[in-house]
Amino acid sequence: MIDGRCRIAVGVVMLTAAIGQILAEESAGVVAGGRERKAGGDPLRSWTPCRENPVLTSGAAGSWDENIRERMWVLREGDTYHGWYAGWRGPYDKSRPKLAKLGHATSKDGLHWTKHPGNPIFADRWVEDICVVKDGDTYFMYAEDESENKTVLHLLTSKDRVRWTQRGNVLEKLDGSKWEGGWVGTPLVWKEGPKWFLLYEGGPPGDVALATSKDGVHWTRSERNPVLTEGKGWEDQVTAPDSIVKVGDVYHLFYHACGKRWQSGLATSRDLLTWTRYEGNPIAPHPSPVVVDAGDRYLLYTSSSTGTSGGIYVFVSPK
C-alpha cells in the first residue's frame, strides 16, 4: 500500500535517471545505478531498466484506467504472461467504494502487453495491490480494499483468469495492536506443499508481518510479528512486501519502502521470521516489485514512482 505520507514527498521529487540500455546489452552486466554485476554475482540483486519502459501504460484521459496503481501481478504460464492490475478514473478518493477496478493483460515476451478487450474484468468491489496464486485449476486473487479508509485484504477466485468471484475478507486490522491497529494491506501469498504463507503490511506505521493457513482462506498470525520493520534513510517510513523467490533454502523478498520517494529493496531469510536487508538497496527506483522467472533471465515489474498514472515498468537480470 502506498499511503499519503510518501505520496506528498513523491509529488516534489523528479526522477532524473535515464532509461537503461537495450535488452541486448543486458548480458554485458550493466545494472541499475551504473554498477556492474561481478561474474557469478546474484542475478536477483542487479537489475537493468528496459528500453521499452513503461511496458504497460495507463489509459487515455477519461478511461477506466487513466490511473494505474500499485503492483501488476504477473504469472508466466506456458508461452504466455498474464498480468492483473488496478486502474481507476478521476481522483483517488477512498470514499468511493468501488474506485479501483481490475484489469487483465497478456504478453508473449513479458515486455509487450495487450490489454483485455473486456477490461475492467471485475468492478464489483475495490481491487488493488493484487497477488495471484494458482492452486490446482483455481486461481486465488488476494487484494486490498481501501474504501472508507478501512483497508482490508479480500479474496477472489477464478477458473479462467478473467471471470472472478468474490469470496469475502480474509484479513482485517487487529484492534488494539500497536502496529496493525489501523490497516492491513499489500498481500503476498504463496504455497509450499499443503501450507499457505502470507506476508502483509500492517500499520501504522507500516511493517511486514507473517501469517499461515491450511486452505488459503483462514489465516493465523505469527506470534513474532512484525518480522520486518521500516529501515533507515531511503526506507525510514513504510515497508511493504511485494514478491518472493526461493532459491535453495533462502527466501528473497522484494519489497517497497519510502523515505523521500517510493523505491524497491531486497531482503533474505531462511525462516521467514529473521530478515537481512541487501546492503546495496535500493535495487530499483520504483515501488511494488514483482519478480518473474523468464527462463534465461528474471523480469522485475514495478509501478510508477508517483504511485498513479505512470504505468508499469520492467527491469531485467540475466541468470
C-alpha positions in Angstrom: 0.0 0.0 0.0 1.2 3.5 -0.8 0.0 6.0 1.7 -0.3 9.8 1.9 2.9 10.5 3.8 5.0 9.3 0.9 2.7 10.5 -1.8 3.3 14.1 -0.7 7.1 13.6 -0.8 6.9 11.9 -4.2 5.0 14.9 -5.6 8.0 17.1 -5.2 10.7 14.7 -6.3 11.6 14.3 -10.0 13.3 11.2 -11.2 16.3 12.1 -13.4 17.8 8.7 -14.0 17.8 7.8 -17.7 16.2 4.6 -19.1 18.8 1.8 -19.3 20.5 0.1 -22.3 18.7 -2.1 -24.8 18.0 -5.7 -23.9 20.9 -6.9 -26.0 23.3 -5.0 -23.7 21.9 -6.5 -20.5 24.0 -9.6 -20.8 27.1 -7.4 -20.5 26.3 -6.9 -16.8 25.2 -3.3 -16.7 22.8 -2.8 -13.8 20.6 0.0 -12.5 22.5 2.8 -10.8 25.5 2.2 -13.1 27.0 -0.6 -11.1 28.4 -3.8 -12.8 27.5 -7.3 -11.7 30.6 -9.3 -10.9 31.0 -12.6 -12.5 29.0 -15.2 -10.6 27.1 -12.5 -8.8 23.5 -12.9 -7.6 21.1 -12.1 -10.5 18.4 -11.2 -8.0 20.4 -8.2 -6.8 21.3 -6.5 -10.1 18.7 -5.0 -12.5 18.7 -3.2 -15.8 15.8 -1.0 -16.8 14.2 -1.9 -20.1 14.3 0.5 -23.0 10.6 -0.1 -23.7 9.6 1.3 -20.3 6.8 1.8 -19.4 5.7 -1.6 -20.9 2.1 -1.1 -19.8 0.7 2.4 -19.9 -2.3 3.9 -18.2 -5.3 4.6 -20.4 -6.3 7.8 -22.1 -7.8 10.6 -20.1 -11.3 9.7 -19.1 -10.8 5.9 -19.5 -11.4 3.5 -16.6 -7.6 3.0 -16.2 -6.4 6.6 -16.7 -4.5 5.9 -13.5 -2.7 2.6 -12.7 -1.7 2.0 -9.1 0.5 -0.5 -7.1 1.5 -3.9 -8.3 0.8 -5.6 -11.6 0.9 -9.2 -10.6 2.4 -11.4 -13.4 2.2 -15.2 -13.9 4.0 -16.9 -16.7 2.1 -20.0 -17.9 3.4 -21.8 -20.9 4.4 -19.2 -23.6 2.1 -16.5 -22.2 2.5 -14.0 -19.5 -0.7 -12.9 -17.7 -0.8 -9.6 -15.8 -3.5 -8.2 -13.5 -3.5 -4.6 -12.4 -5.7 -2.0 -10.7 -7.0 1.1 -12.5 -9.3 3.9 -11.8 -10.7 7.1 -13.2 -10.7 10.5 -11.5 -9.2 11.5 -8.2 -8.0 8.8 -5.7 -10.9 9.1 -3.3 -11.3 6.4 -0.6 -15.0 7.4 -0.1 -15.8 5.7 -3.4 -16.2 2.0 -2.5 -15.6 0.6 -6.0 -13.0 3.0 -7.2 -10.1 0.7 -8.1 -11.1 -1.9 -10.8 -9.4 -5.0 -12.1 -7.7 -5.1 -15.5 -6.1 -8.0 -17.3 -3.3 -8.0 -19.9 -1.3 -10.7 -21.8 2.2 -10.8 -23.4 4.3 -13.3 -25.3 7.6 -11.9 -24.1 6.8 -10.2 -20.9 7.6 -6.8 -22.4 4.9 -6.1 -25.0 1.4 -6.2 -23.5 -2.1 -6.3 -24.8 -4.9 -5.2 -22.6 -8.0 -7.4 -22.4 -10.8 -6.0 -24.6 -13.3 -6.6 -21.8 -11.5 -4.5 -19.2 -12.3 -3.9 -16.5 -12.9 -7.6 -15.9 -14.1 -7.0 -12.3 -15.7 -3.9 -10.9 -18.0 -5.1 -8.1 -15.5 -4.2 -5.3 -12.3 -2.2 -4.7 -9.4 -4.3 -6.0 -5.8 -3.0 -5.6 -2.3 -4.3 -4.9 -3.0 -7.7 -6.4 -1.4 -11.1 -5.8 -2.5 -14.2 -7.7 -1.7 -17.9 -6.8 -2.7 -20.9 -8.9 -3.7 -24.0 -6.9 -4.9 -26.9 -9.0 -7.3 -25.5 -11.5 -8.2 -22.5 -9.4 -6.7 -19.0 -9.3 -6.7 -17.3 -5.9 -6.5 -13.5 -6.0 -5.7 -11.5 -2.9 -6.2 -7.8 -3.0 -6.6 -4.7 -0.9 -9.9 -2.9 -0.4 -9.1 0.7 0.7 -12.6 2.1 0.6 -13.9 4.1 3.5 -10.4 4.3 4.9 -10.6 0.8 6.2 -8.0 -1.2 4.3 -8.6 -4.9 4.4 -7.5 -8.0 2.5 -10.1 -9.9 0.5 -10.1 -12.9 -1.8 -11.5 -13.6 -5.3 -11.3 -16.9 -7.2 -11.4 -17.8 -10.9 -11.1 -20.8 -13.2 -10.1 -18.9 -16.4 -8.1 -15.8 -15.1 -10.8 -13.4 -16.4 -14.1 -14.2 -14.6 -13.7 -13.6 -10.9 -16.0 -14.4 -7.9 -15.8 -12.6 -4.6 -15.1 -14.8 -1.5 -15.0 -12.1 1.2 -12.4 -10.7 3.6 -9.6 -12.9 4.7 -7.7 -10.5 7.0 -8.6 -7.3 8.8 -6.9 -4.9 11.1 -6.1 -6.1 14.6 -7.9 -4.0 17.1 -5.7 -2.9 20.0 -2.5 -3.7 18.1 0.4 -1.2 18.4 1.4 -1.7 14.8 -1.5 -3.1 12.8 -4.5 -1.4 14.5 -5.1 0.9 11.6 -4.9 -1.3 8.4 -3.6 -4.4 6.7 -2.6 -4.4 3.1 -0.2 -5.5 0.3 -0.9 -9.2 0.5 1.9 -11.5 -0.7 0.7 -15.2 -0.8 2.4 -18.4 -1.9 2.1 -22.1 -1.2 4.7 -24.7 -0.3 3.3 -28.2 -0.2 0.0 -28.1 1.7 0.9 -25.0 3.6 0.0 -21.4 2.6 2.0 -18.4 3.6 1.1 -14.7 3.7 3.4 -11.7 4.2 1.4 -8.5 4.5 1.8 -4.9 5.6 0.3 -3.7 8.9 0.1 -0.2 10.1 0.6 2.4 11.2 3.5 2.8 10.8 3.7 0.1 8.0 5.6 -3.0 8.9 5.7 -6.5 7.4 4.0 -9.5 9.1 3.7 -13.2 8.6 0.6 -15.5 8.7 0.0 -19.1 7.7 -3.0 -21.1 6.5 -4.2 -24.6 5.6 -6.7 -23.5 3.0 -5.7 -20.0 1.8 -8.8 -18.6 3.4 -8.4 -18.8 7.2 -5.1 -17.3 8.4 -3.2 -17.4 11.7 -0.8 -14.6 12.5 2.7 -15.3 13.7 3.3 -14.5 17.4 6.6 -13.0 16.3 5.1 -10.2 14.2 6.2 -7.9 12.8 9.0 -9.7 11.1 10.4 -6.7 9.1 10.1 -3.1 10.2 10.9 0.2 8.5 14.6 0.8 8.0 16.7 3.9 7.7 17.4 6.5 5.1 15.6 5.7 1.9 13.2 3.4 3.7 12.6 5.1 7.0 8.8 5.4 6.8 6.9 2.4 5.4 7.8 -1.1 4.3 5.5 -3.4 2.3 6.1 -6.9 0.8 5.6 -7.5 -2.9 7.0 -10.8 -4.3 9.2 -13.6 -3.1 11.7 -16.0 -4.8 13.0 -19.1 -3.0 16.5 -20.3 -4.1 17.5 -23.4 -2.3 16.6 -22.7 1.3 16.8 -19.0 1.1 13.8 -16.7 0.6 14.4 -13.5 -1.4 11.8 -10.9 -0.5 11.3 -8.0 -2.9 9.6 -5.1 -1.1 8.9 -1.4 -1.5 9.5 1.3 1.1 9.6 5.1 1.4 11.9 7.8 2.5 11.6 10.8 0.2 10.1 8.7 -2.5 9.0 5.1 -3.1 11.7 2.6 -4.2 12.3 -1.1 -4.1 14.5 -3.2 -1.9 15.6 -6.8 -1.3 15.9 -8.8 1.9 16.7 -12.5 2.5 15.7 -15.1 5.1 15.8 -18.8 5.8 12.9 -18.9 8.2 10.6 -16.0 7.1 11.0 -14.5 10.6 14.5 -13.0 10.6 15.4 -10.9 7.6 18.6 -9.4 6.3 18.4 -6.4 4.0 20.7 -6.3 1.0 23.5 -3.8 1.6 23.1 -2.5 -2.0 19.5 -1.4 -1.5 17.6 0.2 -3.1 17.6 -2.1 -6.1 15.2 -0.2 -8.3 13.9 3.5 -8.3 10.3 2.4 -8.5 8.0 0.6 -6.0 5.9 -2.6 -6.0 8.5 -5.1 -7.4 7.1 -8.3 -8.8 9.8 -10.8 -9.9 9.0 -13.4 -12.6 11.3 -16.3 -13.8 11.5 -15.9 -17.6 13.8 -18.8 -18.3 17.1 -17.3 -19.1 16.5 -14.2 -17.1 14.4 -12.6 -14.4 11.9 -9.9 -15.0 11.1 -7.4 -12.3 7.9 -5.4 -12.8 7.3 -2.2 -10.8 4.7 0.6 -10.8 5.5 4.3 -11.2 7.4 6.1 -8.5 4.5 8.5 -8.3 2.1 5.7 -7.5 -0.5 6.9 -10.0 -0.5 7.3 -13.8 3.0 6.4 -14.9 2.2 2.8 -15.9 4.2 -0.4 -15.3 8.0 -0.7 -15.7 10.3 -3.7 -16.2 13.9 -4.3 -15.0 15.8 -7.3 -16.3 18.6 -9.5 -14.9 20.2 -12.3 -16.9 20.8 -15.5 -15.0 
